[in-house]
Amino acid sequence: MFSALPRYCFSRFPSCLAYSLAAVICFSAFPSPGEESKEAKDESVFDRPKQQTRFLSLQVRIRNAFALKDFPKAENLLREAIEISPHDAGSYYNLACSLALQNRLEAALEAISEAVALGFDDAGMMLSDPDLSALHRVARFSYLVHRLETGKSPRSQIPPPGVVAQPIDKGIARVSESNTRWDFRSQAFRTYFEFAAPPEDIETPTGMGVSRQLLRWWNLRGLAAGNHGDLYDNYDGAHSRPGTAQFPGLASITYSDEVMTRSLNIGLQRNFIHNAVTIGNSSTAQVGTAYWRSQPRAAYTTPGVPAFLYLQYRSNQLYVYPEHHDYDSGHNGEGGGYGDVYPAITPYLIISRGSSGSDRPFLEALFTTLAAFKPAVKEKLKQEGALMPTLQMILRMTNLDSKTREEYLTGAAHPPVFDGANLDVLSMIRKAQSIEQESLPPLVHLRVVEEDAMPITGEERLFDTPGAIARVFRTPSHSRRMVVSAEGSRDLRGKPLTYHWKLLRGKADRVTITPQNEEGSVAEITVSYHERFPVEPGADIETNRVDIGVFVSNKEHISAPAFISTYFFDHEIRTYDGENRLLVLDYTSELKKDNYVDPMIEPRKNWRDEFSYDEKGRITGWMRHTKDEALEFTARGHLIVSRDKKGRPLSLKRVKYHLEFGENLNQQPEVRMEFSDQVHDASTLELFP
């Protein structure tokens, strides 16, 4: 666990980022350690996701019980949750909260001890949590806190009862029933491997010229960690598999028949969290329908998956995927491609330029760089969940002709897609070797503090995660505003941080970034409407996305980037007046109506809206023109049926929007309007959006 994971108790629980759950909770009597329900024992671990809906339903009911302070009811519900997921530290922590609030201190101590044994490690939260205040005077509780503060958590790195870590055998790390459990909170399988002690003489990767010579030089002096303890995860059925024999100590993950028969080992790796440093790839894409996309775009447009990618990233795992046709020259398929069609970017994975096989050079570069870290540095980065952020920083810092900090803070260092031809492995390993244990790269962490209200025309939030925030531009306003905090950023050695907010892609006169405090850890960001533009001046690839990069630095190092992205639709024409008020929003223009827009984000629409305003500049409603009729709407989106003598809306109808899908997946969905049969008095209906 690390600080970016969500808090457990209901009293202050924020929206979940890394766990993809809407809520987490608190309990009474519980099974003895290692005891599982008969239901859990009788089924395959790879069928456990079928119970996810039941688990989530329990979370809602438990949350309601806590809100009503009905702790006995919460206990009974939590007992069910623990029967489903007996290794869930969150349920045990919140069990302790429930019991402490009922002054059942001995049982509460047993629960909090089990939470710690299962991996809970936030000593600060235990001390500050008012739900546990009754335990603060108990010696055993103080002992637990002390062990956490001194890094002596009893069993946090040990597989839970009933799960046996699989020894690495002849370079093979096998995923099977015995070493896998389903984690209901992260909604992923967690696998456990056991590594033998590293050899006294670390072998050097072969076949890499000067890079190999440097690694051998460092090895002889005990300065290079090598690849012992690292895993390679091929997630495409060996379709694009690099040679791993040149990396001594590197083990390859294989999946049992139980995994493969359920197709859990191919495509987007959104299923497994391994307990070891893992570099993987899947040279696959989703093709053949209107929903074609690379695996990264599938991840960015599927609810909950970006949060899982963040958890993966901070769990020392990094995967490489080809862009396939998501980042090519052209427009709407003419000229070879569609341009840059990614609605967001994140640092959680690497996207390679090209299709099958374009990922392999990156894998080899990453394996080599992992081998080049000093052993103590690599171990500390691994413990802190900072190894993959550091690899991302190294890749981006060395992927440039000019390898300066100033250049690193520009869009040139942070494209959505990387070209393997620009890899500089020699610079990567030198950068890795230069990092000292006393001064490590810091970690950036973002949080949205406030933002403009979401428009009634649809959800703008694509995802919020600590390393990437993404919005789609649906507002009728000329610009959208948000305030973002990077105050949760951290230096691993407690050094002071400097904050950097940089426009990476977009028009400088349409984006403002205004610091909100003296240290610059909070910024107000305003992004105005953008038409399609080249990804960089003179480039033949165009984009509809604005990217802002956020970095933190100490004296020696700068962090991997965090991103704030805003995606604009290419199939609409907007007309603003001199005061930047939207006059017309047109989806019917022959110039743009057929332009490509990701159907997972924005369906087709077949109307043109003309907006009206009052003397204060507030929207009073709009006239919608379709092929067959003109319809009037209020500012709250209700259909106007009649007006009074002064022209004010008198009666209204509610409007629902639904998607109409074609006969096959080659057709993009379209939005259809559905009006209620009931006519409402405007004076009452307009009170409710």
Protein Blocks (a to p, Z undefined) as FASTA:
>chain_A
ZZkbccfbfklpccdfklopabdcdddddddehiacfklmmpcfklmmmmmmmmmmmmmm
mmmmmmnopaklmmmmmmmmmmmmmmbfklmmmmmmmmmmnopaklmmmmmmmmmmnopa
cfklmmmmmklmmmmmpmklmmmmmmmmnopafklmgccehiacdddeehiacddfklgc
cdfklopacdddddddddfbdcddehiljmmmmmmmmmmnopagbjnhiacddfegomac
cdfklmghiacddddfklmmnopagcjdfkbccfbdcddddddddehiakbccfklmmmm
gghklmmmmmmmmnopacdddeklmocgdeehiahiabjabfbdcfkbccdeddehilmm
mmmmmmmmmmmpcfklmmmmmmnopmmmmmmmmmmmmmpfblcfklmmpmklmcfbdcfk
lpcfklmmmmmmmpcfklccdddddddfbdcdddfkbcfbfbdcfkbccdddfbfbfbdc
ddddfklgccfklpacddddddfbdcfklcccddfbfnopaccddddddddddfbghiab
dcfbdcdddddddfkbccddddddddddfkbccdddfkopafbdcfkbfklmmpccdfkl
occddbdcdddddfkopafbdcdddfkbccdddfkopacfbdcfkopafbdcdddddddd
dfbfkbccdddddddfbdcdfklmmmpZZ
